[in-house]
Amino acid sequence: MGGRGSFVNVDANDFTFKLGGQTYVSKGMIDNVKVIEKIGGSSIPVSAPFLSHSPNRIYATIKNGELKHLTFYDENHRQTKSIDFDHMHDKMQPHVHYNGQHGPNSKSDPPTISDQVIINKIKSRMRLK
């Protein structure tokens, strides 16, 4: 999604978009989860989209064959829950943050059993590490 939430060229099936200076490409859907991949070798950490293009969406963000984030959005397109796989927080990896709160003092939990079902399905179908 470009600066206004637009893709590069939908008519040519080019679903590349820029987010915070990073380039992503849509890899498709797995059930109700939109899989996006960060492309390029930038040293900028991979970010999950802060807002969703669609209401009640789940995004799986991958880079270099690894799942980096699984992010859940509400009917207003805002993050409600983000599972981070990239780093440790409260001695947990992966860990869950709520409502877009990712600071060092933010609350985190381990993924739930239902989260783990989604995680396993995405890793299996996308052949991720």
C-alpha positions, 0 to 999 in steps of 0.5 A: 500500500502506497502512501495512501494505501494503494498498491503499485499496479493492481491491473497488472497483478502487481501487489507490491506496496511500500510501508514506512520505507520498506517494500512488501509484496502480497504472497496470497491468502491462507484461509483468512490470513493475508501473507505479505513478504518484505523484499530487499536486504534493508537493515531496517527491522521488519514491521507489521502494518500498523493499519489494515487495508481491510477490516478484521484482517490477519496479516502474516509478515515474512522475510527470508523464509521466516515468519516475523509477525502475525498481526490481527486487526479489528473492524476499524482496521486497527491492530488488536494483537501482534505476535512477534517472532523476531526477538525476545520480550519478557523472556518469550519468543514468540510473544504477543503484544496488544493494541499496537503497544510494543514498548519495553514496558508493554504487556506481552503473553505467549501465543494461545493454542488457537494462535499456534494453530494459525502459526503452524498452518502458515509455516507449513503451507509457506514452507517457512522456518 
